Amino acid sequence: MAYSDKERLDVAKMEYRSYKKGDPVKINNNSKTIGYVSEVINNQKTGEQTYIITDGNPKTQKPEDVKNVTFLNQGSTGIDKTLQNPGEVKRDWWDNNKQILGNVMESFKHPQAVLPPTRQMKSTAQTLNRAMDKYPNAMFDAYGHSQASSNIQYALGALDSQEKVDRIHGAFVYQGPNAYSMMSLGQRARVAQLKERIFNFVDEKDIVPIGYRILVGQVNPFHVGTLIFVDSSEVDIMAQHMWGGYRFTKGELKVTKESLEQFRKLKQSYIEYQMGSQLRTLEKLRKKFAASGSGLSLNEKIYLDSTQALSIVSIASIDFDVSMMDLVKLYQDGIKEQEKLWEETVRKARELGDSLEDWEVYEALEMGGFTHENIVDFPTQIYQHKISQVQQMSEKFKSLEREIRAKISEVVARDQELAQQLKSS
């Protein structure tokens, strides 16, 4: 399922909700269901709290039928909850966060040192490996905020097989300390494979996500995933940590200029990996269809060919959308540059003719061909036309996607045997 940046953050926020097994998990004011809670982990020894969310209701869905799992690890219980939950606060802060802080500070002195992970990190890693064993055909997305960000970073490095690494769709971690120093050399190699599938969000106005800068402006090269620095507003210290400074425009997160290009590329890589996994699933389905020995039926062949075409077109559409964003931004920047050029032209003209009235300055500029129409209006029309052309081309891709998707639905609808095979695949 596709999510906007804002929806991704909303999914992560669900880690702080109270759920029971079987509960639906919803975002967007309860308008979009991301799945159902299949397991609730509350480890009293380590402080780990995790929700495992499957794409179907665990009361009726078999583990081998699960196709997508959301692994939702909870961050630290707030210190303000000491009276209500003294045990949880102690486990999170005294037993784990204190150690993380000490390790990150030590890593600045010895960048290549392998420092001991926390008990909660190891516990989270065990839970993730066990969940991937239980749901062997599922792709996983992992989310974590604050201490849970560090837990997820470590757990991804601790995956115990290449097959599990390949089943990680992506990870979305927010406002947590850098866990790199607490990984073994083998674990560091594991997370290096996942670099383009781990979105590591950092609002530097928050004091919690430490370890990502060596000096002001200098990124620590030893970190997990791809760092996305958030272009945040400043709020109070508690709200800052709880995503309070994050800003969105139509669901898109505002990030710093330093992170803008890599954020776009990361989104593209993430979706392309999803498409690749869909193609691999199709290949498994093709083999299943052919296992009867009677070959593929006409509808099966149409379904497989159409779905493969859809995946390929979708990847092309994503590539185009990323390129379109770059082009549109280029054209929009061009419009802004023309406005700046006009303002600078007028300013210099005023300086040269400081004794002239404004109308005399504009008249002199017009005599030389320097008018707002020539410098701004005409180039803007050209840029707007180019933007319109790019958008029309993008719509052609989307139209093709809709056409293929409709054909797939039509084939499945008229072939009940095929529908049953897909349901059980």
N, C-alpha and C positions, 0 to 999 in steps of 0.2 A: 504494500500500500504506500502511495506517495504522500509525503508530509512536507509542509512548509517548515522553515526554520522555527517559526513561532510554535507550530504544532509539535515539533521535536522537543522544544523546551517544555511544553505542556506535558508531554509523555514523561520526561524526567521528573517533573514536579509530582507525578503520581507516586513516586517512591516514598513520599511523606504521608500518603493517605493510609487509612486503616481498611484492609480488605480481608475477606475470608475466602476460602477455596470455593470456586464456582462463581464468584462475583464478576460481572462484566467491568472492564476498565474503559472509561470513556473520557474523551477530551472535547474541546470546542463546545463548552456549555452542554455537555452530555449528548451532542449531536453525532459524534463519530466514535464507534467502538473499536478499540485497538486489539481486543482479545479478552480472554477470560483467565482469571487466576487459577492456575492448576496446582501450585504449591506455594506455601508460605513458610519461609525459613526464619526462625528467630533463635539464633544460637546463643544461649545464655553464657557460655564459656568465653566466646570471642567477641560478642557484641554484633556479629554479622546479622543483618536483616535484609532479606531478599524476597522479591516476588518473581515467580516464573509464570509468564503469561503466554498462553497458547492461542492459536488462531481459531480454535473451536472449543466448545464446552467440554471440560474434562469429564463430566458425568456421562457423556455419550461417545466422545472421540477417543479412539485408540491411540496410544503414544506413537505408533509407527505411521499413523495417518496425519500427524501434525506436520505442517509444511513450514510454519514460521513461529518462532519463539522470541518474545521480548524478555530480556533478562534485566530486571530492575533492582539494583542494589541501593540501599538507603544510606544516606550520609549521616553525620553525627547528630545525636540528639542534642538539642540546644542546652547550653549551660543553665538557661533560665528554667529548665525542667528538672533541676536537681532535686527539689522537694518531692515532685511527683514520681520521678524515675531515677532515683539515686544510683541504682545498679547500672543502668544503661549509660548514664552520664560518665560514671567511673570507667566503664569498659571502653567507651569511645574516646574520652579525653585523656585519662591518666594512663590507660593500658596501651592505647594505639597512637593517638595524635601526638603525644609527647615524644614517642619514639620516632615518628615520621619527621617531626621538626628537627630533632637531633641529627637524624641521618642526612637530611637535606643540607643542614649547615656543615656537616662533616664532608659532604660531597663537594662543596666548594673548595675545600683544602685538598682533597684527593679525588679528582673527577672520575678516575677509572676504578675506584675501590668498589668492592661488592659488599654491601652492608646488609644486616639482617632485616628481613621483612617482618611486618607485624603479624600477630596471630590472626587478626581479622582479614588481612590480605590473603594469607594461606587458606583460611576457611572459605573465603569467597572463591578462590581458585578451585578448591575441591568441589564446591557447589556447581560451578560452571561446567567442570569436566563431567560431573555426575549427570547434570541435566542434558548435556550433549550425548551422553551414552543412552539416556532414557528416551530421547527423541532423535533417533538415528537418521531420520530423513528430513530433518528440519534445518532451515537456515536461521541464524541467530543475529539479533541486534541487541547490544548491551548499552545500558544507560547508567550514569552515576554522577552525583553532585557532591562536592566537598570531599570528605574522606572517602566516599564511595567512588569518586573519580580515581583516586589512588588505588583503591581496591580493584577496580575494573582494569586499570592499566596493568597492574601486577598479574591479574587472573588471565589476561590475554597472553602474556608472556609464558604463563604456566600451563598452557594447553598441552596435553600429553600426546598429541599426534598431529601429523600434517593434515590428515583428513579433517580434523576439527578446525584447524586454521582455515582451510578452504571453505568451511561452512559458516564462517563469520561474515555476515553481510557488512556490518559496520558497527562502530562504537561511538557513542556521543557522550563525552565526559565534560563536566563543567566545574570550574572554580575549585579544583583540587590541587594539592601539592604534587610536584614531580616525583614519580615513583621509580624512575630509571635506576637510581643508585641502589635500590633494594632488590634488583633482579640479578640472577646469575648470568654468566656470559651466554649460555644457551637460551635463556629467556629473552635476553636482549636481541638475539638473532631472530627469535620468533616474532617479536613485535616489529622488527624491521620489515618483515614481510607484510605486515598489516598497516604500514605507515599511511598508505593512501585510503585506508578504510577506518582510520581512527580520527575523529574530529575532536581535538582537544581545545576547548574554549576557555579563554583566559581574559577576564576583566581585570586589568592591572590596577584599578582603583580599589580593588578588594585586597585585603592583606593576607588572605588564606592561600591563594595559588602561588606558592613560593617555589623557587628553584628553576625558573624558566629564563631568567636573565643573569648573566655573569656580571655585567656592568650595565649602566644605563644605555639602552640602545643596542646592546650586544646580546643576542640570543644564545642561550646555553645549547650547544650542539647535541648534548646528551639528554634527550627527552623522548617521550613516547608519543607516537602519532604525528599528526600535522598540527602545529600550533595555529590557532585562529584568535588573534587579538581583537577584542570587542571594542568598538567605538562607543563607549558608554557615557551616560550622564552621571553626575556625582550626586549621591544620596547619602543618608546616614549609614554608619558602619555596618549595622546588621542587615539593612535592606540591600546594601551593595553586594553583600555575600549571597543573598537570596535572589539573585538575578534582577534586583531593583533598578540597576543602571542600564540594563539591556534595552535597546530601542529597535523597533521594527517598522518597516514601510511595506504595507501590503503583504505582511507575513515574512518578509525578507529581513534578516538580521543586519544591522549596521556594523560593519567591521572597519578596522583601520586601513589606511591606504597600504600599509605594510603587508596586510593579510588579504587584500581584496582579490588579487589575481590567483593566489594559491587556494583561496576558498572556492572560487569558481571551478578551478581544475579539480579540486577534491570532490565537489558535488558531482561533476561529470564522471570521475573515476568510480565513485560509489554506485551511481546508477548503471554505468556500463558493467560493473561487476554483477549487479542484480540481473541484468539482461543475460550475461554470460551464464549465470547459474540457471536461468530459465531454459537456455539452450541445452545445457547439460541434462536438465530434467526431461526435456523433450526427447533427448537421445535414449534415456532410460525408458521412457514411455514407448518409443518406437520399438525397442527390443521386447517390451512386454507384449505389445500388440502382435509381434511376429512370433512369439514363443509358442503359439498354438500349432505352428507348422503349416497353417493354411495361408500364410502371407497376409498382407495388409488389404483390408477392404477399401473400396473407393473412398468412402467417407473418412476412414482412418488416415488414408494418404492425404486427402484434402486438408483434414484437420492439422496434421503434422506439418505439411508444407506451408499452410496459411499461418500457423502459429510461429513457425521459424521465420517466415517473412515478416511477421509483426515485430518480433524481437529485433531483427536486423533494421527494419524501418525505424523502430523506436530509438535504437542506438544512434542512427543517422540523425534523427530528429533532435536528440539530446546534443549531439555534436553541433548541429546547426543552431540550436538555441543558445549554446555557449558562445558560438561565433557571432550570433546575432546580437547578444548582449554587448560583446566587445565592440561590434560595429556601431550599434546604436549609441553606446557611450562615446565612441570616437566622434560621431557626428554631433552629439549633444555638446561635447567639449569644443568642437569646431564652432558651434553657434555661440558659445560663451566667449571664445577667443575673439570672434568678430565683434561682439559687444564691447569687450575690453579694448580692442583696437580702435573702435569709434570713440570711446571715452578718452583714450590716450591721445588720439588725434585732436579732439576738441581741447583737451587740457593744454597741449603744447601750443596750439593755435592761440589760445587765450594768453599764454605766457609771452608769445612773440608779439601779440597785439594788445598789450595790457591797457592801452588807452582807448581801445575800441569797445563799443557796446556789443552785447551778445549777438544781436541781429547782424551786426557788421562782420563779426567773426564767422557766423554761419554762411553769410553771403560770400565772403572771401573763399571759404572752403568749397562752396558750391561751384564757384568759378573755376576752381582747380579740379572739379570732378569728385571731390570728397564729400559725399552726401551719406546720410543714414541709409538711404535706399540702396546705394551702391555698395557700401561697406557692410551693412547688416542685413537689410531686408532681402536682397537678391540672393546672397549666399545661404541665408537661412531657408529660403524656399527650396534651394537645391538640396540642402541637407535633409529637410523634411520629406522631400520626394524620395530620397534614398532610404530613409527610415521606413517610409510607407512600402517601398519595394521589398525591403528585407522582411517586413512583417507579413506581406502577402506570400512570399516564398515559404515562410515558416508555417503559415496556415495550410499550404498545400501538403506539407508533411503530415500535419495533424489530420487533415481530411483523409489521407491515405491510411493512416492508423485506424481511423474510425471505420473506414470501408472494410478493411481486413478483419477488424474485431467483429463487425456485424456478420461477416461471412462465417467466421468461426462459430458464433452463436447459432446461426442458421443450421450449420451442419450438425452440431451437437443436438439441437432441438428435434431434428427429424430422425435421429438415430438413437433410439433408447439404449441399445446394447453398447454403443460407444459412450453414451452418458454414464452408464453404470461402470464401465471400465475406467473412465476418468475419475469417477467418485472414489473408486477403490485404489487408485494408483498413488 
